[in-house]
């Protein structure tokens, strides 16, 4: 009988704090849903805040990988709040386990059937209040963990990565008879690929939006235009073209929704989108943000061209 991983030791031992401490952030609703407006200049672009160990995004469909994979994300642990847990996991007991987990003092990557019960782990420090690119890669005869473009762990691994019909989740999920906790922190982008994107000891860690190509299985950049409401839930669009859109706060009993962080200027009034005028005002804020972002991108393009 095929063995499966028990990840009781995966959730790194740190206290869970479920209150967000950005002094000038305020939660609004019900339109748009699950939004936090942040004016403390911590962030210059939208992102997702996983504020509770049960926060999750349920992904539609499954991945098919072959013998290579890359799971990568850009994450941020707020000081005094950030804790370890799953960033991504696709799991069927005994048949499939594809995962990336992180904490303040460790990175963890998972693919079965390799090393049953023993995920690849690296005891490495992720500095708080800083964006980090993390990646777990399999290909070229090994598994590798990367932090900010530097390899921090490796071991031999050759062969097919098991696929099944297990559900994919960003953050928390139900597995091994209980709820496996989400990491507590911010997520800017996530890409799942069926190719080994990074092979050397170091590389220049990507910044900004990750791109989709023929090897991309799942891609979320969490920009404002990527969200939509359907059937009473907030959704994020999968930018890979494979239709693996993500639904907030579903997939298991007790699942909760992460929040969309929208940075605004401190002098800019934050609209209350519970009335028609408030909704229109919210749209105006988003429009101004998009114009500002396009101007910044135009300036960047002129510099690099």
Secondary structure, DSSP 8 states (H G I E B T S, - for coil): -------TTTS-------S---TT-EEE-SSSSSEEEE-SSS-SS-EEEE-STTBEEEESS----TT-EEEEEEEE--TTT-B-EEEEEEEETTTEEEEEEEETTEEEEEESSTTTT--EEE-----TTSEEEEEEEEETTEEEEEETTEEEEEEE--S-----S-EEEEE-EEETTEEE-B-BEEEEEEEEESS----SSB-----S-----TTEEEEE---GGGEEEETTEEEE--TTSS---EEET-SSTT-B--EEEEE--TTS----TTSHHHHHHHHHHHHHHHHHHHHHHHHHHHHH-
